[in-house]
Amino acid sequence: MAEHFHLNTPLLESVSMSRRAGTPVYLKMENSQPSGSFKIRGIGHLCQQLGTKSKGVVCSSGGNAGMAAAYVARKMGVPATIVVPSSSPPTVIQKLQDQGAAVQIVGKVWDDANAEALRLTETEGLTYVPPFDHPLLWQGHASVISEVAASLGPSGKPGAVVLSVGGGGLLCGVVQGLKDVGWTDVPIVAMETVGADCFNAAVKAGRRVTLDDITSEAKCLGAKTVCEQAFKYSQCSELKIVSELVTDQQALHAVETFLDEERVLVEMACGAALAAVYSGLLHRLQDEGRLPTPLGPLLVIVCGGSSVDMEQLNNLRNKLRT
Ligand code: PLV
C-alpha cells in the first residue's frame, strides 16, 4: 500500500496576486490533489490508521471529504458509503459514484447528512470517517505546512497564512503544522462566507454556537457548528487567528478572477480564501493593525474543491448577480 495517498502539491508564486497584496503571494495548490482538495491529507491518514480491516467506511460530506474518502477507500479495496445533503450538485454525486462509492442523499445541509452517517455507523457496523472533527485528520492536514516549510527553505517563513473554514478541520491541521515547524507566531486569516460562518459566530459570541441554517452558496463551508478544537485555538493567546467574512458575491468574484488569472477553477469554499486578496481585505486588516505592515510572504491555501464546473459556475453567476 502507498505510504500515503496525498501528493506533495506545487507551491506557486502568483505575480498578479502579489501585485494586489503588495507582498509575495504563494499558492499551495491543493486543488491538484487526486481527490481535488486538501481533504485527502487528513482522510488518507485517518483511514490508514483506522480503516484497513474495516467492512466499509461511511463519510458525511458537503462533497470534498466524501471525494477523498471514496478515493482512499477505492485504493484500499474497502467499500465506501458517502452521505451528502441535497445541496450537493449532481456533478459531485456522479464523481463519487465514478470513484465506486455508494451515495446517499439525506437532508438539506451537512449536519443532516452527518446524523444519517452516524446512524449507519451504528446499524451497519461501518467505520465513520468525519470530514473535519478528528485529531488524525488534523495530523494529516498538518503535512500541508511541513511541505511549505520544505519548499520555502530556512529563510522563507510566511508573514501570514490565509485559509477557508468550514467545520474547522483545515484550520486545526494548519495550526498543528505551524506548531510542528515552529511557526506559531505566524498569523492565520480564517475566511468564511456570510451565511456559512459558524467559526466567526463562535469567535464573536465567545462560545460555540449553532447556526440556524446555511444560507451561503459556499455549501462546502456549510457546517452549522465549528469543531471544538478550532474554537479553542481561536481563544488561545499564543496563536493569532483573525476571523473574517466575505459575501458570496466576493467569493464568486474571487473564483472568476482566479480562473482568469491563474487558469484554475475552484469552488466557492476556496473562493472565500482567495477573496482575502482580491477584495482588498488584507490591506484593511493591515490598516486596522490586525496584520503587520509590511507583511512577509503570504501563504494562501488553495483548498480546491470538486463541486464546480462551467455549468455550476454559470448557475452561481445567475443566482448571485440578480
Ligand atoms: N468541506 C467539508 C465539509 O463540508 C466536506 O465535507 O467536503 N475548502 C473546501 C473545498 C472544502 O470542501 C472544505 C470542507 C473546506 C474548505 C473547509 O474545511 P474544514 O471543514 O476542514 O474547515 C461541510
Residues whose N, C-alpha, C, O or C-beta is under 5 A from the ligand:
A	BS01	PLV	S37 S60 S61 G62 G63 N64 A65 G66 W110 P131 F132 S164 V165 G166 G167 G168 G169 L170 K219 C220 L221 G222 A223 E267 A269 C270 C303 G304 G305
